[in-house]
């Protein structure tokens, strides 16, 4: 499952449009690997907040202890 933050809706959403196996950052670009076919895609839209603080927390019940 891929969780994204939608800046327009100001909320976290489950991204159901991507079936990704893995992703990597190389030479300033993000590349993703398909989970359905043997293909690699260049991510052309998006940004990262690596190193930025998290403004809030969302707690769920414990599924496995």
mmCIF file as Biopython writes it, N, C-alpha, C and O atoms, coordinates in Angstrom:
data_model
#
loop_
_atom_site.group_PDB
_atom_site.id
_atom_site.type_symbol
_atom_site.label_atom_id
_atom_site.label_alt_id
_atom_site.label_comp_id
_atom_site.label_asym_id
_atom_site.label_entity_id
_atom_site.label_seq_id
_atom_site.pdbx_PDB_ins_code
_atom_site.Cartn_x
_atom_site.Cartn_y
_atom_site.Cartn_z
_atom_site.occupancy
_atom_site.B_iso_or_equiv
_atom_site.auth_seq_id
_atom_site.auth_asym_id
_atom_site.pdbx_PDB_model_num
ATOM 1   N N  . UNK A ? 1  ? 0.843  -1.169 0.000   1.0 0.0 1  A 1 
ATOM 2   C CA . UNK A ? 1  ? 0.000  0.000  0.000   1.0 0.0 1  A 1 
ATOM 3   C C  . UNK A ? 1  ? 0.893  1.239  0.000   1.0 0.0 1  A 1 
ATOM 4   O O  . UNK A ? 1  ? 1.911  1.286  0.691   1.0 0.0 1  A 1 
ATOM 5   N N  . UNK A ? 2  ? 0.504  2.219  -0.770  1.0 0.0 2  A 1 
ATOM 6   C CA . UNK A ? 2  ? 1.236  3.477  -0.862  1.0 0.0 2  A 1 
ATOM 7   C C  . UNK A ? 2  ? 0.370  4.586  -0.270  1.0 0.0 2  A 1 
ATOM 8   O O  . UNK A ? 2  ? -0.763 4.793  -0.703  1.0 0.0 2  A 1 
ATOM 9   N N  . UNK A ? 3  ? 0.905  5.292  0.713   1.0 0.0 3  A 1 
ATOM 10  C CA . UNK A ? 3  ? 0.193  6.399  1.344   1.0 0.0 3  A 1 
ATOM 11  C C  . UNK A ? 3  ? 0.834  7.699  0.886   1.0 0.0 3  A 1 
ATOM 12  O O  . UNK A ? 3  ? 2.057  7.843  0.913   1.0 0.0 3  A 1 
ATOM 13  N N  . UNK A ? 4  ? -0.001 8.645  0.464   1.0 0.0 4  A 1 
ATOM 14  C CA . UNK A ? 4  ? 0.486  9.937  -0.013  1.0 0.0 4  A 1 
ATOM 15  C C  . UNK A ? 4  ? -0.187 11.055 0.774   1.0 0.0 4  A 1 
ATOM 16  O O  . UNK A ? 4  ? -1.230 10.856 1.398   1.0 0.0 4  A 1 
ATOM 17  N N  . UNK A ? 5  ? 0.426  12.232 0.733   1.0 0.0 5  A 1 
ATOM 18  C CA . UNK A ? 5  ? -0.178 13.414 1.331   1.0 0.0 5  A 1 
ATOM 19  C C  . UNK A ? 5  ? -0.616 14.332 0.203   1.0 0.0 5  A 1 
ATOM 20  O O  . UNK A ? 5  ? 0.211  14.780 -0.591  1.0 0.0 5  A 1 
ATOM 21  N N  . UNK A ? 6  ? -1.897 14.611 0.130   1.0 0.0 6  A 1 
ATOM 22  C CA . UNK A ? 6  ? -2.458 15.483 -0.899  1.0 0.0 6  A 1 
ATOM 23  C C  . UNK A ? 6  ? -2.449 16.914 -0.361  1.0 0.0 6  A 1 
ATOM 24  O O  . UNK A ? 6  ? -3.187 17.234 0.571   1.0 0.0 6  A 1 
ATOM 25  N N  . UNK A ? 7  ? -1.610 17.774 -0.949  1.0 0.0 7  A 1 
ATOM 26  C CA . UNK A ? 7  ? -1.499 19.145 -0.457  1.0 0.0 7  A 1 
ATOM 27  C C  . UNK A ? 7  ? -2.742 19.966 -0.764  1.0 0.0 7  A 1 
ATOM 28  O O  . UNK A ? 7  ? -3.026 20.934 -0.057  1.0 0.0 7  A 1 
ATOM 29  N N  . UNK A ? 8  ? -3.482 19.607 -1.793  1.0 0.0 8  A 1 
ATOM 30  C CA . UNK A ? 8  ? -4.705 20.340 -2.118  1.0 0.0 8  A 1 
ATOM 31  C C  . UNK A ? 8  ? -5.836 20.009 -1.141  1.0 0.0 8  A 1 
ATOM 32  O O  . UNK A ? 8  ? -6.606 20.893 -0.764  1.0 0.0 8  A 1 
ATOM 33  N N  . UNK A ? 9  ? -5.939 18.740 -0.728  1.0 0.0 9  A 1 
ATOM 34  C CA . UNK A ? 9  ? -6.978 18.325 0.213   1.0 0.0 9  A 1 
ATOM 35  C C  . UNK A ? 9  ? -6.523 18.396 1.670   1.0 0.0 9  A 1 
ATOM 36  O O  . UNK A ? 9  ? -7.334 18.245 2.583   1.0 0.0 9  A 1 
ATOM 37  N N  . UNK A ? 10 ? -5.209 18.628 1.889   1.0 0.0 10 A 1 
ATOM 38  C CA . UNK A ? 10 ? -4.619 18.732 3.222   1.0 0.0 10 A 1 
ATOM 39  C C  . UNK A ? 10 ? -4.901 17.482 4.061   1.0 0.0 10 A 1 
ATOM 40  O O  . UNK A ? 10 ? -5.321 17.564 5.215   1.0 0.0 10 A 1 
ATOM 41  N N  . UNK A ? 11 ? -4.656 16.317 3.439   1.0 0.0 11 A 1 
ATOM 42  C CA . UNK A ? 11 ? -4.882 15.068 4.151   1.0 0.0 11 A 1 
ATOM 43  C C  . UNK A ? 11 ? -4.069 13.937 3.522   1.0 0.0 11 A 1 
ATOM 44  O O  . UNK A ? 11 ? -3.651 14.019 2.367   1.0 0.0 11 A 1 
ATOM 45  N N  . UNK A ? 12 ? -3.856 12.875 4.314   1.0 0.0 12 A 1 
ATOM 46  C CA . UNK A ? 12 ? -3.204 11.682 3.819   1.0 0.0 12 A 1 
ATOM 47  C C  . UNK A ? 12 ? -4.238 10.803 3.123   1.0 0.0 12 A 1 
ATOM 48  O O  . UNK A ? 12 ? -5.369 10.670 3.590   1.0 0.0 12 A 1 
ATOM 49  N N  . UNK A ? 13 ? -3.838 10.207 2.006   1.0 0.0 13 A 1 
ATOM 50  C CA . UNK A ? 13 ? -4.720 9.347  1.233   1.0 0.0 13 A 1 
ATOM 51  C C  . UNK A ? 13 ? -3.999 8.069  0.846   1.0 0.0 13 A 1 
ATOM 52  O O  . UNK A ? 13 ? -2.771 8.043  0.767   1.0 0.0 13 A 1 
ATOM 53  N N  . UNK A ? 14 ? -4.751 7.024  0.607   1.0 0.0 14 A 1 
ATOM 54  C CA . UNK A ? 14 ? -4.195 5.789  0.074   1.0 0.0 14 A 1 
ATOM 55  C C  . UNK A ? 14 ? -4.155 5.915  -1.444  1.0 0.0 14 A 1 
ATOM 56  O O  . UNK A ? 14 ? -5.185 6.151  -2.075  1.0 0.0 14 A 1 
ATOM 57  N N  . UNK A ? 15 ? -2.984 5.760  -2.028  1.0 0.0 15 A 1 
ATOM 58  C CA . UNK A ? 15 ? -2.828 5.878  -3.474  1.0 0.0 15 A 1 
ATOM 59  C C  . UNK A ? 15 ? -3.155 4.541  -4.120  1.0 0.0 15 A 1 
ATOM 60  O O  . UNK A ? 15 ? -2.365 3.599  -4.047  1.0 0.0 15 A 1 
ATOM 61  N N  . UNK A ? 16 ? -4.318 4.459  -4.752  1.0 0.0 16 A 1 
ATOM 62  C CA . UNK A ? 16 ? -4.751 3.210  -5.380  1.0 0.0 16 A 1 
ATOM 63  C C  . UNK A ? 16 ? -4.431 3.184  -6.871  1.0 0.0 16 A 1 
ATOM 64  O O  . UNK A ? 16 ? -4.811 2.240  -7.564  1.0 0.0 16 A 1 
ATOM 65  N N  . UNK A ? 17 ? -3.742 4.197  -7.370  1.0 0.0 17 A 1 
ATOM 66  C CA . UNK A ? 17 ? -3.429 4.267  -8.798  1.0 0.0 17 A 1 
ATOM 67  C C  . UNK A ? 17 ? -2.050 3.715  -9.133  1.0 0.0 17 A 1 
ATOM 68  O O  . UNK A ? 17 ? -1.674 3.658  -10.304 1.0 0.0 17 A 1 
ATOM 69  N N  . UNK A ? 18 ? -1.301 3.312  -8.128  1.0 0.0 18 A 1 
ATOM 70  C CA . UNK A ? 18 ? 0.059  2.836  -8.377  1.0 0.0 18 A 1 
ATOM 71  C C  . UNK A ? 18 ? 0.214  1.407  -7.868  1.0 0.0 18 A 1 
ATOM 72  O O  . UNK A ? 18 ? -0.231 1.063  -6.773  1.0 0.0 18 A 1 
ATOM 73  N N  . UNK A ? 19 ? 0.833  0.617  -8.664  1.0 0.0 19 A 1 
ATOM 74  C CA . UNK A ? 19 ? 1.203  -0.729 -8.271  1.0 0.0 19 A 1 
ATOM 75  C C  . UNK A ? 19 ? 2.715  -0.816 -8.373  1.0 0.0 19 A 1 
ATOM 76  O O  . UNK A ? 19 ? 3.263  -1.253 -9.385  1.0 0.0 19 A 1 
ATOM 77  N N  . UNK A ? 20 ? 3.382  -0.388 -7.299  1.0 0.0 20 A 1 
ATOM 78  C CA . UNK A ? 20 ? 4.833  -0.270 -7.317  1.0 0.0 20 A 1 
ATOM 79  C C  . UNK A ? 20 ? 5.470  -1.342 -6.460  1.0 0.0 20 A 1 
ATOM 80  O O  . UNK A ? 20 ? 4.972  -1.692 -5.391  1.0 0.0 20 A 1 
ATOM 81  N N  . UNK A ? 21 ? 6.583  -1.854 -6.957  1.0 0.0 21 A 1 
ATOM 82  C CA . UNK A ? 21 ? 7.353  -2.841 -6.219  1.0 0.0 21 A 1 
ATOM 83  C C  . UNK A ? 21 ? 8.432  -2.161 -5.397  1.0 0.0 21 A 1 
ATOM 84  O O  . UNK A ? 21 ? 8.668  -2.533 -4.248  1.0 0.0 21 A 1 
ATOM 85  N N  . UNK A ? 22 ? 9.094  -1.158 -5.985  1.0 0.0 22 A 1 
ATOM 86  C CA . UNK A ? 22 ? 10.205 -0.492 -5.326  1.0 0.0 22 A 1 
ATOM 87  C C  . UNK A ? 22 ? 10.415 0.869  -5.967  1.0 0.0 22 A 1 
ATOM 88  O O  . UNK A ? 22 ? 9.863  1.156  -7.028  1.0 0.0 22 A 1 
ATOM 89  N N  . UNK A ? 23 ? 11.208 1.695  -5.325  1.0 0.0 23 A 1 
ATOM 90  C CA . UNK A ? 23 ? 11.550 3.011  -5.869  1.0 0.0 23 A 1 
ATOM 91  C C  . UNK A ? 23 ? 12.968 3.354  -5.456  1.0 0.0 23 A 1 
ATOM 92  O O  . UNK A ? 23 ? 13.459 2.875  -4.434  1.0 0.0 23 A 1 
ATOM 93  N N  . UNK A ? 24 ? 13.624 4.184  -6.252  1.0 0.0 24 A 1 
ATOM 94  C CA . UNK A ? 24 ? 14.978 4.612  -5.921  1.0 0.0 24 A 1 
ATOM 95  C C  . UNK A ? 24 ? 15.200 6.038  -6.400  1.0 0.0 24 A 1 
ATOM 96  O O  . UNK A ? 24 ? 14.548 6.499  -7.337  1.0 0.0 24 A 1 
ATOM 97  N N  . UNK A ? 25 ? 16.111 6.719  -5.760  1.0 0.0 25 A 1 
ATOM 98  C CA . UNK A ? 25 ? 16.486 8.086  -6.118  1.0 0.0 25 A 1 
ATOM 99  C C  . UNK A ? 25 ? 17.871 8.024  -6.739  1.0 0.0 25 A 1 
ATOM 100 O O  . UNK A ? 25 ? 18.812 7.553  -6.100  1.0 0.0 25 A 1 
ATOM 101 N N  . UNK A ? 26 ? 18.014 8.500  -7.992  1.0 0.0 26 A 1 
ATOM 102 C CA . UNK A ? 26 ? 19.283 8.415  -8.697  1.0 0.0 26 A 1 
ATOM 103 C C  . UNK A ? 26 ? 19.491 9.670  -9.544  1.0 0.0 26 A 1 
ATOM 104 O O  . UNK A ? 26 ? 18.635 10.022 -10.355 1.0 0.0 26 A 1 
ATOM 105 N N  . UNK A ? 27 ? 20.606 10.330 -9.361  1.0 0.0 27 A 1 
ATOM 106 C CA . UNK A ? 27 ? 20.962 11.539 -10.118 1.0 0.0 27 A 1 
ATOM 107 C C  . UNK A ? 27 ? 19.856 12.594 -10.105 1.0 0.0 27 A 1 
ATOM 108 O O  . UNK A ? 27 ? 19.566 13.213 -11.128 1.0 0.0 27 A 1 
ATOM 109 N N  . UNK A ? 28 ? 19.248 12.789 -8.949  1.0 0.0 28 A 1 
ATOM 110 C CA . UNK A ? 28 ? 18.234 13.820 -8.814  1.0 0.0 28 A 1 
ATOM 111 C C  . UNK A ? 28 ? 16.855 13.446 -9.330  1.0 0.0 28 A 1 
ATOM 112 O O  . UNK A ? 28 ? 15.970 14.300 -9.383  1.0 0.0 28 A 1 
ATOM 113 N N  . UNK A ? 29 ? 16.649 12.188 -9.712  1.0 0.0 29 A 1 
ATOM 114 C CA . UNK A ? 29 ? 15.355 11.733 -10.235 1.0 0.0 29 A 1 
ATOM 115 C C  . UNK A ? 29 ? 14.862 10.537 -9.428  1.0 0.0 29 A 1 
ATOM 116 O O  . UNK A ? 29 ? 15.658 9.780  -8.872  1.0 0.0 29 A 1 
ATOM 117 N N  . UNK A ? 30 ? 13.550 10.378 -9.371  1.0 0.0 30 A 1 
ATOM 118 C CA . UNK A ? 30 ? 12.953 9.227  -8.697  1.0 0.0 30 A 1 
ATOM 119 C C  . UNK A ? 30 ? 12.480 8.236  -9.750  1.0 0.0 30 A 1 
ATOM 120 O O  . UNK A ? 30 ? 11.774 8.600  -10.690 1.0 0.0 30 A 1 
ATOM 121 N N  . UNK A ? 31 ? 12.878 6.976  -9.581  1.0 0.0 31 A 1 
ATOM 122 C CA . UNK A ? 31 ? 12.477 5.907  -10.497 1.0 0.0 31 A 1 
ATOM 123 C C  . UNK A ? 31 ? 11.717 4.858  -9.704  1.0 0.0 31 A 1 
ATOM 124 O O  . UNK A ? 31 ? 12.099 4.533  -8.579  1.0 0.0 31 A 1 
ATOM 125 N N  . UNK A ? 32 ? 10.650 4.328  -10.276 1.0 0.0 32 A 1 
ATOM 126 C CA . UNK A ? 32 ? 9.850  3.301  -9.620  1.0 0.0 32 A 1 
ATOM 127 C C  . UNK A ? 32 ? 9.792  2.044  -10.477 1.0 0.0 32 A 1 
ATOM 128 O O  . UNK A ? 32 ? 9.875  2.105  -11.704 1.0 0.0 32 A 1 
ATOM 129 N N  . UNK A ? 33 ? 9.648  0.903  -9.808  1.0 0.0 33 A 1 
ATOM 130 C CA . UNK A ? 33 ? 9.612  -0.398 -10.473 1.0 0.0 33 A 1 
ATOM 131 C C  . UNK A ? 33 ? 8.186  -0.942 -10.380 1.0 0.0 33 A 1 
ATOM 132 O O  . UNK A ? 33 ? 7.603  -0.990 -9.297  1.0 0.0 33 A 1 
ATOM 133 N N  . UNK A ? 34 ? 7.638  -1.346 -11.506 1.0 0.0 34 A 1 
ATOM 134 C CA . UNK A ? 34 ? 6.280  -1.868 -11.550 1.0 0.0 34 A 1 
ATOM 135 C C  . UNK A ? 34 ? 6.201  -3.220 -10.872 1.0 0.0 34 A 1 
ATOM 136 O O  . UNK A ? 34 ? 7.125  -4.029 -10.955 1.0 0.0 34 A 1 
ATOM 137 N N  . UNK A ? 35 ? 5.090  -3.454 -10.204 1.0 0.0 35 A 1 
ATOM 138 C CA . UNK A ? 35 ? 4.821  -4.749 -9.596  1.0 0.0 35 A 1 
ATOM 139 C C  . UNK A ? 35 ? 4.051  -5.664 -10.554 1.0 0.0 35 A 1 
ATOM 140 O O  . UNK A ? 35 ? 3.889  -6.852 -10.278 1.0 0.0 35 A 1 
ATOM 141 N N  . UNK A ? 36 ? 3.580  -5.116 -11.674 1.0 0.0 36 A 1 
ATOM 142 C CA . UNK A ? 36 ? 2.756  -5.879 -12.605 1.0 0.0 36 A 1 
ATOM 143 C C  . UNK A ? 36 ? 3.505  -6.350 -13.849 1.0 0.0 36 A 1 
ATOM 144 O O  . UNK A ? 36 ? 3.266  -7.454 -14.339 1.0 0.0 36 A 1 
ATOM 145 N N  . UNK A ? 37 ? 4.411  -5.514 -14.360 1.0 0.0 37 A 1 
ATOM 146 C CA . UNK A ? 37 ? 5.168  -5.855 -15.566 1.0 0.0 37 A 1 
ATOM 147 C C  . UNK A ? 37 ? 6.636  -5.514 -15.340 1.0 0.0 37 A 1 
ATOM 148 O O  . UNK A ? 37 ? 6.944  -4.723 -14.448 1.0 0.0 37 A 1 
ATOM 149 N N  . UNK A ? 38 ? 7.548  -6.087 -16.121 1.0 0.0 38 A 1 
ATOM 150 C CA . UNK A ? 38 ? 8.970  -5.765 -15.960 1.0 0.0 38 A 1 
ATOM 151 C C  . UNK A ? 38 ? 9.291  -4.390 -16.565 1.0 0.0 38 A 1 
ATOM 152 O O  . UNK A ? 38 ? 9.775  -4.299 -17.693 1.0 0.0 38 A 1 
ATOM 153 N N  . UNK A ? 39 ? 9.017  -3.331 -15.808 1.0 0.0 39 A 1 
ATOM 154 C CA . UNK A ? 39 ? 9.234  -1.978 -16.312 1.0 0.0 39 A 1 
ATOM 155 C C  . UNK A ? 39 ? 9.661  -1.050 -15.179 1.0 0.0 39 A 1 
ATOM 156 O O  . UNK A ? 39 ? 9.302  -1.251 -14.019 1.0 0.0 39 A 1 
ATOM 157 N N  . UNK A ? 40 ? 10.433 -0.033 -15.542 1.0 0.0 40 A 1 
ATOM 158 C CA . UNK A ? 40 ? 10.858 1.014  -14.615 1.0 0.0 40 A 1 
ATOM 159 C C  . UNK A ? 40 ? 10.320 2.331  -15.136 1.0 0.0 40 A 1 
ATOM 160 O O  . UNK A ? 40 ? 10.407 2.620  -16.329 1.0 0.0 40 A 1 
ATOM 161 N N  . UNK A ? 41 ? 9.762  3.132  -14.233 1.0 0.0 41 A 1 
ATOM 162 C CA . UNK A ? 41 ? 9.176  4.414  -14.615 1.0 0.0 41 A 1 
ATOM 163 C C  . UNK A ? 41 ? 9.905  5.559  -13.937 1.0 0.0 41 A 1 
ATOM 164 O O  . UNK A ? 41 ? 10.377 5.423  -12.808 1.0 0.0 41 A 1 
ATOM 165 N N  . UNK A ? 42 ? 9.995  6.671  -14.615 1.0 0.0 42 A 1 
ATOM 166 C CA . UNK A ? 42 ? 10.546 7.892  -14.041 1.0 0.0 42 A 1 
ATOM 167 C C  . UNK A ? 42 ? 9.388  8.699  -13.467 1.0 0.0 42 A 1 
ATOM 168 O O  . UNK A ? 42 ? 8.430  9.018  -14.172 1.0 0.0 42 A 1 
ATOM 169 N N  . UNK A ? 43 ? 9.486  9.025  -12.176 1.0 0.0 43 A 1 
ATOM 170 C CA . UNK A ? 43 ? 8.435  9.799  -11.520 1.0 0.0 43 A 1 
ATOM 171 C C  . UNK A ? 43 ? 8.633  11.261 -11.885 1.0 0.0 43 A 1 
ATOM 172 O O  . UNK A ? 43 ? 9.629  11.874 -11.502 1.0 0.0 43 A 1 
ATOM 173 N N  . UNK A ? 44 ? 7.680  11.821 -12.628 1.0 0.0 44 A 1 
ATOM 174 C CA . UNK A ? 44 ? 7.836  13.184 -13.136 1.0 0.0 44 A 1 
ATOM 175 C C  . UNK A ? 44 ? 7.120  14.220 -12.290 1.0 0.0 44 A 1 
ATOM 176 O O  . UNK A ? 44 ? 7.295  15.418 -12.514 1.0 0.0 44 A 1 
ATOM 177 N N  . UNK A ? 45 ? 6.321  13.793 -11.326 1.0 0.0 45 A 1 
ATOM 178 C CA . UNK A ? 45 ? 5.570  14.746 -10.520 1.0 0.0 45 A 1 
ATOM 179 C C  . UNK A ? 45 ? 5.631  14.325 -9.057  1.0 0.0 45 A 1 
ATOM 180 O O  . UNK A ? 45 ? 5.468  13.148 -8.737  1.0 0.0 45 A 1 
ATOM 181 N N  . UNK A ? 46 ? 5.859  15.260 -8.198  1.0 0.0 46 A 1 
ATOM 182 C CA . UNK A ? 46 ? 5.906  14.975 -6.771  1.0 0.0 46 A 1 
ATOM 183 C C  . UNK A ? 46 ? 7.085  15.671 -6.127  1.0 0.0 46 A 1 
ATOM 184 O O  . UNK A ? 46 ? 7.936  16.251 -6.802  1.0 0.0 46 A 1 
ATOM 185 N N  . UNK A ? 47 ? 7.116  15.600 -4.816  1.0 0.0 47 A 1 
ATOM 186 C CA . UNK A ? 47 ? 8.227  16.169 -4.077  1.0 0.0 47 A 1 
ATOM 187 C C  . UNK A ? 47 ? 8.438  15.360 -2.817  1.0 0.0 47 A 1 
ATOM 188 O O  . UNK A ? 47 ? 7.614  14.520 -2.456  1.0 0.0 47 A 1 
ATOM 189 N N  . UNK A ? 48 ? 9.524  15.615 -2.168  1.0 0.0 48 A 1 
ATOM 190 C CA . UNK A ? 48 ? 9.859  14.899 -0.956  1.0 0.0 48 A 1 
ATOM 191 C C  . UNK A ? 48 ? 10.133 15.890 0.156   1.0 0.0 48 A 1 
ATOM 192 O O  . UNK A ? 48 ? 10.633 16.990 -0.080  1.0 0.0 48 A 1 
ATOM 193 N N  . UNK A ? 49 ? 9.805  15.497 1.342   1.0 0.0 49 A 1 
ATOM 194 C CA . UNK A ? 49 ? 10.057 16.332 2.511   1.0 0.0 49 A 1 
ATOM 195 C C  . UNK A ? 49 ? 11.056 15.664 3.435   1.0 0.0 49 A 1 
ATOM 196 O O  . UNK A ? 49 ? 10.946 15.783 4.655   1.0 0.0 49 A 1 
ATOM 197 N N  . UNK A ? 50 ? 12.027 14.964 2.873   1.0 0.0 50 A 1 
ATOM 198 C CA . UNK A ? 50 ? 13.028 14.284 3.684   1.0 0.0 50 A 1 
ATOM 199 C C  . UNK A ? 50 ? 13.692 15.274 4.635   1.0 0.0 50 A 1 
ATOM 200 O O  . UNK A ? 50 ? 14.144 16.343 4.224   1.0 0.0 50 A 1 
ATOM 201 N N  . UNK A ? 51 ? 13.741 14.910 5.885   1.0 0.0 51 A 1 
ATOM 202 C CA . UNK A ? 51 ? 14.365 15.755 6.894   1.0 0.0 51 A 1 
ATOM 203 C C  . UNK A ? 51 ? 13.429 16.784 7.506   1.0 0.0 51 A 1 
ATOM 204 O O  . UNK A ? 51 ? 13.803 17.448 8.473   1.0 0.0 51 A 1 
ATOM 205 N N  . UNK A ? 52 ? 12.231 16.935 6.974   1.0 0.0 52 A 1 
ATOM 206 C CA . UNK A ? 52 ? 11.278 17.902 7.516   1.0 0.0 52 A 1 
ATOM 207 C C  . UNK A ? 52 ? 10.530 17.284 8.695   1.0 0.0 52 A 1 
ATOM 208 O O  . UNK A ? 52 ? 10.360 16.067 8.768   1.0 0.0 52 A 1 
ATOM 209 N N  . UNK A ? 53 ? 10.092 18.126 9.603   1.0 0.0 53 A 1 
ATOM 210 C CA . UNK A ? 53 ? 9.350  17.661 10.764  1.0 0.0 53 A 1 
ATOM 211 C C  . UNK A ? 53 ? 7.950  17.202 10.391  1.0 0.0 53 A 1 
ATOM 212 O O  . UNK A ? 53 ? 7.386  17.656 9.396   1.0 0.0 53 A 1 
ATOM 213 N N  . UNK A ? 54 ? 7.392  16.308 11.184  1.0 0.0 54 A 1 
ATOM 214 C CA . UNK A ? 54 ? 6.026  15.846 10.990  1.0 0.0 54 A 1 
ATOM 215 C C  . UNK A ? 54 ? 5.139  16.672 11.911  1.0 0.0 54 A 1 
ATOM 216 O O  . UNK A ? 54 ? 5.360  16.698 13.122  1.0 0.0 54 A 1 
ATOM 217 N N  . UNK A ? 55 ? 4.147  17.341 11.356  1.0 0.0 55 A 1 
ATOM 218 C CA . UNK A ? 55 ? 3.322  18.269 12.122  1.0 0.0 55 A 1 
ATOM 219 C C  . UNK A ? 55 ? 2.298  17.593 13.017  1.0 0.0 55 A 1 
ATOM 220 O O  . UNK A ? 55 ? 1.830  18.208 13.976  1.0 0.0 55 A 1 
ATOM 221 N N  . UNK A ? 56 ? 1.937  16.357 12.737  1.0 0.0 56 A 1 
ATOM 222 C CA . UNK A ? 56 ? 0.923  15.678 13.551  1.0 0.0 56 A 1 
ATOM 223 C C  . UNK A ? 56 ? 1.128  14.181 13.481  1.0 0.0 56 A 1 
ATOM 224 O O  . UNK A ? 56 ? 1.911  13.680 12.674  1.0 0.0 56 A 1 
ATOM 225 N N  . UNK A ? 57 ? 0.405  13.467 14.349  1.0 0.0 57 A 1 
ATOM 226 C CA . UNK A ? 57 ? 0.460  12.013 14.386  1.0 0.0 57 A 1 
ATOM 227 C C  . UNK A ? 57 ? -0.943 11.458 14.202  1.0 0.0 57 A 1 
ATOM 228 O O  . UNK A ? 57 ? -1.931 12.106 14.551  1.0 0.0 57 A 1 
ATOM 229 N N  . UNK A ? 58 ? -1.021 10.262 13.654  1.0 0.0 58 A 1 
ATOM 230 C CA . UNK A ? 58 ? -2.299 9.575  13.497  1.0 0.0 58 A 1 
ATOM 231 C C  . UNK A ? 58 ? -2.151 8.196  14.127  1.0 0.0 58 A 1 
ATOM 232 O O  . UNK A ? 58 ? -1.377 7.373  13.637  1.0 0.0 58 A 1 
ATOM 233 N N  . UNK A ? 59 ? -2.877 7.937  15.197  1.0 0.0 59 A 1 
ATOM 234 C CA . UNK A ? 59 ? -2.764 6.677  15.925  1.0 0.0 59 A 1 
ATOM 235 C C  . UNK A ? 59 ? -3.872 5.721  15.513  1.0 0.0 59 A 1 
ATOM 236 O O  . UNK A ? 59 ? -5.029 6.118  15.373  1.0 0.0 59 A 1 
ATOM 237 N N  . UNK A ? 60 ? -3.513 4.474  15.321  1.0 0.0 60 A 1 
ATOM 238 C CA . UNK A ? 60 ? -4.479 3.416  15.051  1.0 0.0 60 A 1 
ATOM 239 C C  . UNK A ? 60 ? -4.373 2.357  16.129  1.0 0.0 60 A 1 
ATOM 240 O O  . UNK A ? 60 ? -3.450 2.389  16.943  1.0 0.0 60 A 1 
ATOM 241 N N  . UNK A ? 61 ? -5.304 1.424  16.143  1.0 0.0 61 A 1 
ATOM 242 C CA . UNK A ? 61 ? -5.211 0.333  17.106  1.0 0.0 61 A 1 
ATOM 243 C C  . UNK A ? 61 ? -4.033 -0.569 16.757  1.0 0.0 61 A 1 
ATOM 244 O O  . UNK A ? 61 ? -3.577 -0.592 15.614  1.0 0.0 61 A 1 
ATOM 245 N N  . UNK A ? 62 ? -3.554 -1.297 17.731  1.0 0.0 62 A 1 
ATOM 246 C CA . UNK A ? 62 ? -2.451 -2.223 17.517  1.0 0.0 62 A 1 
ATOM 247 C C  . UNK A ? 62 ? -2.978 -3.456 16.798  1.0 0.0 62 A 1 
ATOM 248 O O  . UNK A ? 62 ? -3.847 -4.154 17.318  1.0 0.0 62 A 1 
ATOM 249 N N  . UNK A ? 63 ? -2.461 -3.727 15.612  1.0 0.0 63 A 1 
ATOM 250 C CA . UNK A ? 63 ? -2.902 -4.887 14.835  1.0 0.0 63 A 1 
ATOM 251 C C  . UNK A ? 63 ? -2.127 -6.138 15.188  1.0 0.0 63 A 1 
ATOM 252 O O  . UNK A ? 63 ? -2.646 -7.246 15.048  1.0 0.0 63 A 1 
ATOM 253 N N  . UNK A ? 64 ? -0.863 -5.979 15.656  1.0 0.0 64 A 1 
ATOM 254 C CA . UNK A ? 64 ? -0.017 -7.114 15.971  1.0 0.0 64 A 1 
ATOM 255 C C  . UNK A ? 64 ? 0.919  -6.694 17.088  1.0 0.0 64 A 1 
ATOM 256 O O  . UNK A ? 64 ? 1.661  -5.721 16.953  1.0 0.0 64 A 1 
ATOM 257 N N  . UNK A ? 65 ? 0.884  -7.412 18.169  1.0 0.0 65 A 1 
ATOM 258 C CA . UNK A ? 65 ? 1.744  -7.060 19.311  1.0 0.0 65 A 1 
ATOM 259 C C  . UNK A ? 65 ? 2.706  -8.153 19.619  1.0 0.0 65 A 1 
ATOM 260 O O  . UNK A ? 65 ? 3.504  -8.029 20.547  1.0 0.0 65 A 1 
#
